[in-house]
């Protein structure tokens, strides 16, 4: 058994159908007997939308709050992927690795 780390970028996570495809890939690798860690980006275009919102609300957004805002895109993606995997019968949990002092 190996630990496999997979990373999926924004275009791979861009739509619900693409998230389902990622879930199938993750499941296939897991079914082959591997432990899994999956890292995802925000859905395609989401980070740009969040950055634009931050810049619209403040000329100089607070660094901490900016980080929290931008990280929310990844939170959405991993939550949707975990939900999809669970609906397929797999145990999955989303985690947030951010540090916001």
C-alpha positions as CSV (number, residue, x, y, z in Angstrom):
1,X,0.0,0.0,0.0
2,X,1.3,3.4,-1.0
3,X,0.4,6.9,0.0
4,X,-0.6,8.7,-3.2
5,X,-1.0,12.5,-3.3
6,X,-3.0,13.9,-6.1
7,X,-3.4,17.6,-7.0
8,X,-6.2,18.9,-9.2
9,X,-6.1,22.5,-10.5
10,X,-9.0,24.9,-11.1
11,X,-9.9,23.6,-14.6
12,X,-10.2,20.1,-13.3
13,X,-12.6,21.4,-10.6
14,X,-14.4,23.8,-12.9
15,X,-17.8,22.2,-13.0
16,X,-19.8,19.6,-11.1
17,X,-19.2,17.1,-13.9
18,X,-15.5,17.7,-13.7
19,X,-15.6,17.2,-9.9
20,X,-17.4,13.9,-10.5
21,X,-14.6,12.9,-12.9
22,X,-12.0,13.8,-10.3
23,X,-13.9,11.7,-7.7
24,X,-13.8,8.7,-10.1
25,X,-10.0,9.1,-10.5
26,X,-9.5,9.3,-6.8
27,X,-11.8,6.3,-6.2
28,X,-9.9,4.3,-8.8
29,X,-6.5,5.0,-7.2
30,X,-8.0,4.2,-3.7
31,X,-9.5,1.0,-5.0
32,X,-6.1,-0.1,-6.2
33,X,-5.1,-0.3,-2.5
34,X,-3.6,3.1,-1.9
35,X,-4.1,5.6,0.8
36,X,-5.0,9.0,-0.6
37,X,-4.4,12.7,0.0
38,X,-6.1,15.0,-2.5
39,X,-5.3,18.7,-2.9
40,X,-7.6,20.9,-5.0
41,X,-7.7,24.4,-6.2
42,X,-10.7,26.6,-6.3
43,X,-13.1,26.1,-9.2
44,X,-12.0,27.7,-12.4
45,X,-12.3,31.5,-12.2
46,X,-13.4,31.6,-8.5
47,X,-10.1,33.0,-7.1
48,X,-10.2,35.9,-9.6
49,X,-13.8,36.7,-8.5
50,X,-12.8,36.7,-4.9
51,X,-9.8,38.9,-5.5
52,X,-12.0,41.3,-7.4
53,X,-14.4,41.4,-4.5
54,X,-11.6,42.2,-2.1
55,X,-10.3,45.0,-4.3
56,X,-13.8,46.4,-4.7
57,X,-14.4,46.6,-1.0
58,X,-11.0,48.0,0.0
59,X,-8.1,49.7,-1.7
60,X,-5.8,47.9,0.7
61,X,-7.5,44.7,2.0
62,X,-6.3,43.4,5.3
63,X,-3.8,40.6,4.7
64,X,-5.4,38.2,7.1
65,X,-9.0,38.7,5.8
66,X,-7.7,38.6,2.2
67,X,-6.2,35.2,2.9
68,X,-9.4,33.9,4.5
69,X,-11.4,35.1,1.6
70,X,-9.2,33.7,-1.1
71,X,-8.9,30.3,0.7
72,X,-12.7,30.0,0.7
73,X,-12.5,28.9,-3.0
74,X,-10.5,25.9,-2.1
75,X,-12.9,25.1,0.8
76,X,-15.8,25.0,-1.6
77,X,-13.9,22.6,-4.0
78,X,-12.8,20.2,-1.4
79,X,-16.2,20.1,0.3
80,X,-17.9,19.3,-3.0
81,X,-15.3,16.6,-3.8
82,X,-15.8,15.0,-0.4
83,X,-19.6,15.1,-0.8
84,X,-19.3,13.4,-4.2
85,X,-17.0,10.7,-2.9
86,X,-19.3,10.1,0.1
87,X,-22.3,9.8,-2.3
88,X,-20.2,7.1,-4.2
89,X,-19.8,5.1,-0.9
90,X,-16.3,6.2,0.1
91,X,-15.2,7.7,3.4
92,X,-13.9,11.2,2.8
93,X,-13.3,14.3,4.8
94,X,-12.4,17.8,3.8
95,X,-9.7,19.6,5.7
96,X,-8.6,23.2,5.7
97,X,-4.8,23.7,6.1
98,X,-4.9,27.4,6.4
99,X,-3.4,29.3,9.4
100,X,-5.1,32.5,10.2
101,X,-3.5,34.0,13.3
